[in-house]
Amino acid sequence: MAQAAHATAAVLHETRDLPETIAYLDNLPNMRKAVLQTTDESSLRRLSELLSSSSPPIAHHLWIEHPEDIPTCIALVPNRRESRIKKALDKSGARLWKS
């Protein structure tokens, strides 16, 4: 959970001037989040590459835990899960988290 909080704070800070982020932060009572899972480190890196190579790139923050240098999670810019985001999530194997 700590890594997810770090990644979320980072992406909100990095995209604080984008209209989507401003609208998201101005609507605190109606914030929505989805938690997805991937299978391993390589799938997280693949998802980050897919998001970065999208046209235009999809803002996100890949959280790297230090000193281990291990990616632990990704937070995306606030979005409406448009088709290019869904495509990247599907290609990386990201699925809704199940406990």
MODELLER restraints for C-alpha pairs under 7 A, 6 or more apart:
rsr = mdl.restraints
at = mdl.atoms
rsr.add(forms.Gaussian(group=physical.xy_distance, feature=features.Distance(at['CA:3:A'], at['CA:63:A']), mean=6.81, stdev=0.5))
rsr.add(forms.Gaussian(group=physical.xy_distance, feature=features.Distance(at['CA:3:A'], at['CA:72:A']), mean=6.71, stdev=0.5))
rsr.add(forms.Gaussian(group=physical.xy_distance, feature=features.Distance(at['CA:3:A'], at['CA:73:A']), mean=6.65, stdev=0.5))
rsr.add(forms.Gaussian(group=physical.xy_distance, feature=features.Distance(at['CA:4:A'], at['CA:73:A']), mean=6.22, stdev=0.5))
rsr.add(forms.Gaussian(group=physical.xy_distance, feature=features.Distance(at['CA:7:A'], at['CA:61:A']), mean=5.90, stdev=0.5))
rsr.add(forms.Gaussian(group=physical.xy_distance, feature=features.Distance(at['CA:7:A'], at['CA:62:A']), mean=6.80, stdev=0.5))
rsr.add(forms.Gaussian(group=physical.xy_distance, feature=features.Distance(at['CA:7:A'], at['CA:63:A']), mean=5.36, stdev=0.5))
rsr.add(forms.Gaussian(group=physical.xy_distance, feature=features.Distance(at['CA:7:A'], at['CA:74:A']), mean=6.29, stdev=0.5))
rsr.add(forms.Gaussian(group=physical.xy_distance, feature=features.Distance(at['CA:7:A'], at['CA:75:A']), mean=5.39, stdev=0.5))
rsr.add(forms.Gaussian(group=physical.xy_distance, feature=features.Distance(at['CA:8:A'], at['CA:75:A']), mean=5.32, stdev=0.5))
rsr.add(forms.Gaussian(group=physical.xy_distance, feature=features.Distance(at['CA:10:A'], at['CA:61:A']), mean=6.60, stdev=0.5))
rsr.add(forms.Gaussian(group=physical.xy_distance, feature=features.Distance(at['CA:11:A'], at['CA:60:A']), mean=5.86, stdev=0.5))
rsr.add(forms.Gaussian(group=physical.xy_distance, feature=features.Distance(at['CA:11:A'], at['CA:61:A']), mean=5.35, stdev=0.5))
rsr.add(forms.Gaussian(group=physical.xy_distance, feature=features.Distance(at['CA:11:A'], at['CA:75:A']), mean=6.38, stdev=0.5))
rsr.add(forms.Gaussian(group=physical.xy_distance, feature=features.Distance(at['CA:11:A'], at['CA:76:A']), mean=6.70, stdev=0.5))
rsr.add(forms.Gaussian(group=physical.xy_distance, feature=features.Distance(at['CA:11:A'], at['CA:77:A']), mean=6.14, stdev=0.5))
rsr.add(forms.Gaussian(group=physical.xy_distance, feature=features.Distance(at['CA:12:A'], at['CA:21:A']), mean=6.72, stdev=0.5))
rsr.add(forms.Gaussian(group=physical.xy_distance, feature=features.Distance(at['CA:12:A'], at['CA:77:A']), mean=6.88, stdev=0.5))
rsr.add(forms.Gaussian(group=physical.xy_distance, feature=features.Distance(at['CA:15:A'], at['CA:21:A']), mean=6.40, stdev=0.5))
rsr.add(forms.Gaussian(group=physical.xy_distance, feature=features.Distance(at['CA:15:A'], at['CA:77:A']), mean=6.96, stdev=0.5))
rsr.add(forms.Gaussian(group=physical.xy_distance, feature=features.Distance(at['CA:16:A'], at['CA:22:A']), mean=6.45, stdev=0.5))
rsr.add(forms.Gaussian(group=physical.xy_distance, feature=features.Distance(at['CA:20:A'], at['CA:78:A']), mean=6.00, stdev=0.5))
rsr.add(forms.Gaussian(group=physical.xy_distance, feature=features.Distance(at['CA:20:A'], at['CA:79:A']), mean=6.78, stdev=0.5))
rsr.add(forms.Gaussian(group=physical.xy_distance, feature=features.Distance(at['CA:21:A'], at['CA:77:A']), mean=6.90, stdev=0.5))
rsr.add(forms.Gaussian(group=physical.xy_distance, feature=features.Distance(at['CA:21:A'], at['CA:78:A']), mean=5.70, stdev=0.5))
rsr.add(forms.Gaussian(group=physical.xy_distance, feature=features.Distance(at['CA:24:A'], at['CA:31:A']), mean=6.64, stdev=0.5))
rsr.add(forms.Gaussian(group=physical.xy_distance, feature=features.Distance(at['CA:24:A'], at['CA:78:A']), mean=6.54, stdev=0.5))
rsr.add(forms.Gaussian(group=physical.xy_distance, feature=features.Distance(at['CA:35:A'], at['CA:96:A']), mean=6.13, stdev=0.5))
rsr.add(forms.Gaussian(group=physical.xy_distance, feature=features.Distance(at['CA:35:A'], at['CA:97:A']), mean=5.68, stdev=0.5))
rsr.add(forms.Gaussian(group=physical.xy_distance, feature=features.Distance(at['CA:36:A'], at['CA:94:A']), mean=5.91, stdev=0.5))
rsr.add(forms.Gaussian(group=physical.xy_distance, feature=features.Distance(at['CA:36:A'], at['CA:95:A']), mean=5.10, stdev=0.5))
rsr.add(forms.Gaussian(group=physical.xy_distance, feature=features.Distance(at['CA:36:A'], at['CA:96:A']), mean=4.22, stdev=0.5))
rsr.add(forms.Gaussian(group=physical.xy_distance, feature=features.Distance(at['CA:36:A'], at['CA:97:A']), mean=4.60, stdev=0.5))
rsr.add(forms.Gaussian(group=physical.xy_distance, feature=features.Distance(at['CA:37:A'], at['CA:94:A']), mean=5.39, stdev=0.5))
rsr.add(forms.Gaussian(group=physical.xy_distance, feature=features.Distance(at['CA:37:A'], at['CA:95:A']), mean=5.38, stdev=0.5))
rsr.add(forms.Gaussian(group=physical.xy_distance, feature=features.Distance(at['CA:37:A'], at['CA:96:A']), mean=6.07, stdev=0.5))
rsr.add(forms.Gaussian(group=physical.xy_distance, feature=features.Distance(at['CA:37:A'], at['CA:97:A']), mean=5.01, stdev=0.5))
rsr.add(forms.Gaussian(group=physical.xy_distance, feature=features.Distance(at['CA:38:A'], at['CA:44:A']), mean=6.67, stdev=0.5))
rsr.add(forms.Gaussian(group=physical.xy_distance, feature=features.Distance(at['CA:38:A'], at['CA:93:A']), mean=6.11, stdev=0.5))
rsr.add(forms.Gaussian(group=physical.xy_distance, feature=features.Distance(at['CA:38:A'], at['CA:94:A']), mean=4.73, stdev=0.5))
rsr.add(forms.Gaussian(group=physical.xy_distance, feature=features.Distance(at['CA:38:A'], at['CA:95:A']), mean=6.62, stdev=0.5))
rsr.add(forms.Gaussian(group=physical.xy_distance, feature=features.Distance(at['CA:41:A'], at['CA:71:A']), mean=6.27, stdev=0.5))
rsr.add(forms.Gaussian(group=physical.xy_distance, feature=features.Distance(at['CA:43:A'], at['CA:92:A']), mean=5.67, stdev=0.5))
rsr.add(forms.Gaussian(group=physical.xy_distance, feature=features.Distance(at['CA:44:A'], at['CA:73:A']), mean=6.96, stdev=0.5))
rsr.add(forms.Gaussian(group=physical.xy_distance, feature=features.Distance(at['CA:46:A'], at['CA:92:A']), mean=6.11, stdev=0.5))
rsr.add(forms.Gaussian(group=physical.xy_distance, feature=features.Distance(at['CA:47:A'], at['CA:88:A']), mean=6.37, stdev=0.5))
rsr.add(forms.Gaussian(group=physical.xy_distance, feature=features.Distance(at['CA:47:A'], at['CA:89:A']), mean=6.66, stdev=0.5))
rsr.add(forms.Gaussian(group=physical.xy_distance, feature=features.Distance(at['CA:47:A'], at['CA:92:A']), mean=5.22, stdev=0.5))
rsr.add(forms.Gaussian(group=physical.xy_distance, feature=features.Distance(at['CA:48:A'], at['CA:62:A']), mean=6.63, stdev=0.5))
rsr.add(forms.Gaussian(group=physical.xy_distance, feature=features.Distance(at['CA:50:A'], at['CA:88:A']), mean=5.65, stdev=0.5))
rsr.add(forms.Gaussian(group=physical.xy_distance, feature=features.Distance(at['CA:51:A'], at['CA:57:A']), mean=5.95, stdev=0.5))
rsr.add(forms.Gaussian(group=physical.xy_distance, feature=features.Distance(at['CA:51:A'], at['CA:58:A']), mean=5.06, stdev=0.5))
rsr.add(forms.Gaussian(group=physical.xy_distance, feature=features.Distance(at['CA:51:A'], at['CA:88:A']), mean=6.33, stdev=0.5))
rsr.add(forms.Gaussian(group=physical.xy_distance, feature=features.Distance(at['CA:52:A'], at['CA:58:A']), mean=5.97, stdev=0.5))
rsr.add(forms.Gaussian(group=physical.xy_distance, feature=features.Distance(at['CA:59:A'], at['CA:76:A']), mean=6.14, stdev=0.5))
rsr.add(forms.Gaussian(group=physical.xy_distance, feature=features.Distance(at['CA:59:A'], at['CA:77:A']), mean=5.39, stdev=0.5))
rsr.add(forms.Gaussian(group=physical.xy_distance, feature=features.Distance(at['CA:60:A'], at['CA:74:A']), mean=6.73, stdev=0.5))
rsr.add(forms.Gaussian(group=physical.xy_distance, feature=features.Distance(at['CA:60:A'], at['CA:75:A']), mean=5.52, stdev=0.5))
rsr.add(forms.Gaussian(group=physical.xy_distance, feature=features.Distance(at['CA:60:A'], at['CA:76:A']), mean=4.15, stdev=0.5))
rsr.add(forms.Gaussian(group=physical.xy_distance, feature=features.Distance(at['CA:60:A'], at['CA:77:A']), mean=5.53, stdev=0.5))
rsr.add(forms.Gaussian(group=physical.xy_distance, feature=features.Distance(at['CA:61:A'], at['CA:74:A']), mean=5.52, stdev=0.5))
rsr.add(forms.Gaussian(group=physical.xy_distance, feature=features.Distance(at['CA:61:A'], at['CA:75:A']), mean=5.35, stdev=0.5))
rsr.add(forms.Gaussian(group=physical.xy_distance, feature=features.Distance(at['CA:61:A'], at['CA:76:A']), mean=6.51, stdev=0.5))
rsr.add(forms.Gaussian(group=physical.xy_distance, feature=features.Distance(at['CA:62:A'], at['CA:71:A']), mean=6.69, stdev=0.5))
rsr.add(forms.Gaussian(group=physical.xy_distance, feature=features.Distance(at['CA:62:A'], at['CA:73:A']), mean=6.03, stdev=0.5))
rsr.add(forms.Gaussian(group=physical.xy_distance, feature=features.Distance(at['CA:62:A'], at['CA:74:A']), mean=4.46, stdev=0.5))
rsr.add(forms.Gaussian(group=physical.xy_distance, feature=features.Distance(at['CA:62:A'], at['CA:75:A']), mean=6.75, stdev=0.5))
rsr.add(forms.Gaussian(group=physical.xy_distance, feature=features.Distance(at['CA:63:A'], at['CA:71:A']), mean=5.62, stdev=0.5))
rsr.add(forms.Gaussian(group=physical.xy_distance, feature=features.Distance(at['CA:63:A'], at['CA:72:A']), mean=5.92, stdev=0.5))
rsr.add(forms.Gaussian(group=physical.xy_distance, feature=features.Distance(at['CA:63:A'], at['CA:73:A']), mean=5.43, stdev=0.5))
rsr.add(forms.Gaussian(group=physical.xy_distance, feature=features.Distance(at['CA:63:A'], at['CA:74:A']), mean=5.95, stdev=0.5))
rsr.add(forms.Gaussian(group=physical.xy_distance, feature=features.Distance(at['CA:64:A'], at['CA:70:A']), mean=5.29, stdev=0.5))
rsr.add(forms.Gaussian(group=physical.xy_distance, feature=features.Distance(at['CA:64:A'], at['CA:71:A']), mean=4.15, stdev=0.5))
rsr.add(forms.Gaussian(group=physical.xy_distance, feature=features.Distance(at['CA:64:A'], at['CA:72:A']), mean=6.08, stdev=0.5))
rsr.add(forms.Gaussian(group=physical.xy_distance, feature=features.Distance(at['CA:65:A'], at['CA:71:A']), mean=6.01, stdev=0.5))
rsr.add(forms.Gaussian(group=physical.xy_distance, feature=features.Distance(at['CA:65:A'], at['CA:72:A']), mean=6.50, stdev=0.5))
